[in-house]
Amino acid sequence: MDAPPAAYAIDRACGEHDQPDIPHMSLESFLIALANPWPGQAFERYFGYLDGEPVGHLELGLPLMDNLDNVYVGLNVLPSARRHGVGRALLDLAVERARTLGRRHLQGSTVLRHPDGPAFARVVGAAPGLEETRSRLDVRTVDQARLDAMLADAWQHAGGYRLILWTGVPADEIIDDVAYLDSRFNADAPIGDLALEPEKVDAEKIREAEQRRVQTGRTTYHAGMLHGDRLVAWTTLVGLQAEPAHAWQSITLVDRAHRGHRLGILIKLANLAQIRQLQPGVEVIDTYNAGANEHMLRINVAMGFREVDASIEWQLTL
């Protein structure tokens, strides 16, 4: 058995079953991702078998710089092979590995549109840690006049700030500010009951992450706000080169001392305009937000995002 293609086939089949409207990465990108792990993490991978055939794939993400009590669990079992004990056997292995490594919290997500995942999580004793909403913007039908009016109004509250746009690695003048804002995500964004501490992010980790995205065929589009020479707000869109019609709205952060000036809406609108210019085939943009993040959800709704499904981040504490 050629293990990486077998793992990819399981992951893709589960992804297409659970969220068929989201494009799945190519096998080539999957293989490149395996060879170039996310900076600051190690990974372990295992198969689950049924009648001698691999039908389950377990991926354990092990943070190496922070959150050292945690294991991030990706557990996929082919829909046709569920309820035969494969998922439970793989989770038991994950628990065993966590204990061996001295880690206490196993975290993983399930979508709510199918009952299999949430039912499994409850049966094994996991607790819901954070509910997230996936929203989608249909770029083809956006109300541009409304967006223009929102942009003009927001600028009335942002005197003294300057917009900056870039793609890929940030310029040296702002990369430390990007790292600082990135490191604040787990402290400033809602994390529910999940055991998460702020990540340790520096300029080198930012560069490595951007390099990995390029290697896996992704392009990042960024918008930020400068106050003086300092970057105090930042947002990112991620496009997959193999699927130019689809993109992800990723992180959006505004430094606490600079909130109340509509910087979040300004940078999101500016970055939307940027991706429409540089990736003109983009049709839909997906994003995840914690259900408790009412402010960001209001901004998304005002831009035209509409809820399409939801997921739960579960935590099993040993």
ABEGO torsion letter per residue (X at the ends): XBAAAAAAAAAAAAAAAABAABBBBBAAAAAAAAABBBBGBBBBBBBBBBGGBBABBBBBBBBAABGAABBBBBBBBBAAABGAGAAAAAAAAAAAAAAAAGBABBBBBBBAABAAAAAAAAAAGBBBABBBBBBBBBAAABBAAAAAAAAAAAAAAABGBBBBBBBEBBBAAAAAAAAAAAAAAAAABBAEABBBBBBBBBAAAAAAAAAAAAAAGBBBBBBBBBBEABBABBBBBBBBAABAABBBBBBBBBBAAABGAGAAAAAAAAAAAAAAAABAABABBBBBBBAABAAAAAAAAAAGBBBABBBBBBBBBX
